[in-house]
Amino acid sequence: MRYFLILLLIASLALSGYLAYQLYQLQQNDHVVVHFIRATPTNFLLVPVVRSVSAPASPEKALKQLLAGPTAAETELTPSVPSGTKLLGLTIENKTAIADFSKEIQTNFVGGSQLESHLVQAIAAALTQFPEIDRVRILIEGKPVESIAGHVYIDYDLP
């Protein structure tokens, strides 16, 4: 019985040390969450992926990770943002992120309403994970647009 209590004490100390280390890692602020697409036979799913970035994590770093797309090891995922899309600018005003993308976000988009919705959701989620951002406005080549591909209206600040 005594050995059991000693082992239990050692195990609880090890577990508390591990949990403290995990908390420390989260506080380092060196990761972002981005979303990519996973195709199923009947649907497209938006899948969150954690990316390591140089600290501190920032909205711009999150968008750059989103634009970079899935890694070579993530073969089951496809980019949620059309290839060739560039981030032209990002500003934050009154808790609203204003993200300006190159025209390729429109011209290289291939897909229907669900993929367009996932694209908009992926951009909004990448930015609103930061406490300083509550809303997102998407611009293309510095101008507001009604929609990226005609299915999802983005001519307002997205929650």
The 8 nearest C-alpha neighbors of each residue, nearest first, counted from 0:
[[1, 3, 2, 4, 5, 6, 7, 8],
 [0, 2, 4, 3, 5, 6, 7, 8],
 [3, 1, 5, 4, 0, 6, 7, 8],
 [2, 4, 0, 6, 1, 5, 7, 8],
 [5, 3, 7, 1, 2, 6, 8, 0],
 [4, 6, 2, 8, 7, 3, 9, 1],
 [7, 5, 9, 3, 8, 4, 10, 2],
 [6, 8, 4, 10, 5, 9, 3, 11],
 [7, 9, 5, 11, 6, 10, 4, 12],
 [10, 8, 6, 12, 7, 11, 13, 5],
 [11, 9, 7, 13, 12, 8, 6, 14],
 [10, 12, 14, 8, 13, 9, 15, 7],
 [13, 11, 9, 15, 14, 10, 16, 8],
 [12, 14, 10, 16, 11, 15, 9, 17],
 [15, 13, 11, 17, 16, 12, 10, 18],
 [14, 16, 18, 12, 17, 13, 11, 19],
 [17, 15, 19, 13, 14, 18, 12, 20],
 [16, 18, 14, 20, 19, 15, 13, 21],
 [19, 17, 21, 15, 20, 16, 14, 22],
 [18, 20, 16, 22, 17, 21, 15, 23],
 [19, 21, 23, 17, 18, 22, 24, 16],
 [22, 20, 18, 24, 23, 19, 17, 25],
 [23, 21, 19, 25, 20, 24, 18, 26],
 [22, 24, 20, 26, 21, 25, 19, 27],
 [25, 23, 21, 27, 22, 26, 20, 28],
 [26, 24, 22, 27, 23, 28, 21, 29],
 [25, 27, 23, 28, 24, 22, 29, 21],
 [28, 26, 24, 25, 29, 23, 54, 55],
 [29, 27, 26, 55, 56, 30, 54, 25],
 [28, 30, 54, 52, 56, 27, 53, 55],
 [29, 31, 51, 52, 50, 28, 56, 49],
 [32, 30, 50, 49, 61, 56, 51, 33],
 [31, 33, 49, 48, 50, 47, 125, 34],
 [34, 32, 48, 125, 47, 65, 49, 31],
 [35, 33, 47, 46, 121, 48, 45, 32],
 [34, 36, 79, 46, 78, 45, 77, 76],
 [37, 35, 45, 77, 76, 44, 79, 46],
 [36, 38, 76, 44, 43, 75, 77, 45],
 [39, 37, 43, 42, 44, 36, 40, 76],
 [38, 40, 42, 41, 43, 37, 44, 36],
 [41, 39, 42, 38, 43, 37, 44, 75],
 [42, 40, 39, 43, 38, 44, 37, 113],
 [41, 43, 39, 38, 40, 44, 37, 113],
 [42, 44, 38, 37, 39, 36, 45, 114],
 [45, 43, 37, 36, 46, 38, 42, 39],
 [44, 46, 36, 35, 34, 117, 37, 47],
 [45, 47, 34, 35, 36, 44, 48, 37],
 [48, 46, 34, 33, 32, 35, 45, 49],
 [47, 49, 33, 32, 34, 50, 46, 35],
 [50, 48, 32, 31, 33, 30, 51, 47],
 [51, 49, 31, 30, 32, 52, 48, 33],
 [50, 52, 30, 29, 31, 49, 53, 56],
 [53, 51, 29, 30, 54, 56, 50, 31],
 [52, 54, 29, 55, 56, 51, 30, 60],
 [55, 53, 29, 56, 28, 52, 27, 30],
 [54, 56, 28, 29, 53, 57, 27, 52],
 [55, 57, 54, 29, 28, 30, 52, 60],
 [56, 58, 60, 59, 61, 55, 129, 31],
 [57, 59, 61, 126, 60, 62, 129, 125],
 [58, 60, 62, 61, 57, 63, 89, 126],
 [61, 59, 63, 57, 62, 58, 64, 56],
 [60, 62, 58, 64, 59, 63, 31, 125],
 [63, 61, 65, 59, 64, 60, 66, 58],
 [62, 64, 60, 66, 65, 61, 67, 59],
 [65, 63, 67, 61, 62, 66, 60, 68],
 [66, 64, 62, 63, 67, 68, 33, 61],
 [65, 67, 63, 68, 64, 62, 80, 84],
 [68, 66, 64, 65, 63, 69, 78, 70],
 [69, 67, 78, 66, 65, 70, 64, 77],
 [68, 70, 73, 78, 76, 77, 71, 67],
 [69, 71, 73, 72, 68, 74, 67, 76],
 [70, 72, 73, 74, 69, 68, 76, 75],
 [71, 73, 70, 74, 69, 75, 76, 68],
 [74, 72, 70, 71, 75, 76, 69, 77],
 [73, 75, 76, 72, 71, 70, 77, 69],
 [74, 76, 73, 37, 77, 38, 36, 72],
 [77, 75, 37, 36, 74, 73, 35, 69],
 [76, 78, 36, 35, 69, 37, 79, 75],
 [79, 77, 68, 35, 80, 36, 69, 76],
 [78, 80, 35, 118, 36, 77, 81, 117],
 [79, 81, 78, 118, 66, 82, 104, 84],
 [82, 80, 108, 107, 104, 84, 83, 79],
 [83, 81, 84, 80, 107, 103, 78, 104],
 [82, 84, 103, 85, 81, 107, 104, 101],
 [85, 83, 103, 104, 82, 101, 81, 100],
 [86, 84, 101, 100, 87, 83, 66, 103],
 [85, 87, 100, 88, 99, 101, 84, 98],
 [88, 86, 100, 99, 85, 101, 89, 140],
 [89, 87, 99, 86, 98, 90, 100, 97],
 [88, 90, 98, 97, 99, 96, 59, 91],
 [91, 89, 97, 96, 92, 88, 98, 95],
 [90, 92, 96, 95, 97, 94, 93, 89],
 [91, 93, 95, 94, 96, 90, 97, 132],
 [92, 94, 95, 91, 132, 96, 131, 133],
 [95, 93, 132, 133, 92, 131, 91, 134],
 [96, 94, 134, 92, 135, 93, 91, 132],
 [97, 95, 91, 135, 90, 136, 132, 98],
 [96, 98, 136, 90, 89, 135, 137, 91],
 [97, 99, 89, 137, 138, 88, 96, 136],
 [98, 100, 138, 88, 87, 139, 141, 137],
 [101, 99, 86, 139, 87, 85, 140, 138],
 [100, 102, 85, 140, 103, 84, 139, 104],
 [101, 103, 104, 105, 139, 140, 106, 100],
 [104, 102, 106, 84, 107, 105, 101, 83],
 [103, 105, 84, 102, 81, 107, 106, 108],
 [106, 104, 103, 108, 147, 102, 107, 148],
 [105, 107, 103, 108, 104, 102, 109, 81],
 [108, 106, 103, 81, 105, 104, 109, 82],
 [109, 107, 105, 81, 106, 104, 110, 148],
 [110, 108, 107, 111, 81, 114, 106, 148],
 [111, 109, 114, 108, 115, 112, 113, 148],
 [110, 112, 113, 114, 115, 109, 150, 148],
 [111, 113, 115, 150, 114, 116, 151, 110],
 [112, 114, 116, 115, 111, 117, 43, 110],
 [115, 113, 117, 116, 112, 111, 110, 118],
 [116, 114, 118, 112, 117, 113, 111, 119],
 [115, 117, 113, 119, 114, 118, 112, 120],
 [118, 116, 120, 114, 115, 119, 121, 113],
 [119, 117, 115, 121, 79, 116, 120, 80],
 [118, 120, 116, 122, 117, 121, 123, 115],
 [121, 119, 117, 123, 118, 122, 124, 116],
 [122, 120, 118, 124, 34, 119, 123, 117],
 [123, 121, 125, 119, 120, 124, 118, 126],
 [122, 124, 120, 126, 125, 121, 127, 135],
 [125, 123, 121, 127, 126, 122, 120, 128],
 [126, 124, 122, 33, 123, 61, 127, 128],
 [125, 127, 123, 124, 58, 128, 129, 122],
 [126, 128, 129, 132, 124, 133, 123, 125],
 [129, 127, 126, 125, 124, 130, 132, 32],
 [128, 130, 127, 131, 132, 126, 58, 57],
 [131, 129, 132, 128, 127, 133, 94, 126],
 [130, 132, 129, 94, 133, 127, 91, 95],
 [133, 131, 94, 127, 130, 95, 129, 134],
 [134, 132, 94, 127, 95, 158, 131, 135],
 [135, 133, 95, 158, 157, 156, 132, 96],
 [136, 134, 96, 157, 156, 95, 123, 97],
 [135, 137, 97, 156, 96, 157, 98, 138],
 [138, 136, 98, 97, 99, 135, 143, 139],
 [139, 137, 99, 143, 142, 141, 98, 100],
 [138, 140, 100, 141, 142, 99, 101, 102],
 [139, 141, 101, 142, 100, 102, 99, 138],
 [142, 140, 139, 138, 99, 143, 100, 87],
 [143, 141, 138, 139, 140, 144, 99, 137],
 [142, 144, 138, 139, 154, 137, 145, 141],
 [145, 143, 146, 154, 142, 138, 139, 153],
 [144, 146, 154, 152, 153, 143, 147, 149],
 [147, 145, 152, 149, 153, 144, 151, 148],
 [146, 148, 105, 149, 145, 151, 144, 104],
 [149, 147, 146, 150, 105, 115, 108, 151],
 [148, 150, 146, 147, 151, 152, 145, 112],
 [149, 151, 112, 148, 152, 146, 115, 111],
 [152, 150, 146, 149, 116, 153, 115, 112],
 [153, 151, 146, 145, 154, 150, 149, 147],
 [154, 152, 146, 155, 145, 151, 144, 137],
 [153, 155, 145, 144, 152, 143, 146, 156],
 [156, 154, 153, 157, 136, 152, 145, 137],
 [157, 155, 136, 135, 134, 158, 154, 153],
 [156, 158, 135, 134, 155, 136, 123, 153],
 [157, 134, 133, 135, 156, 123, 127, 136]]
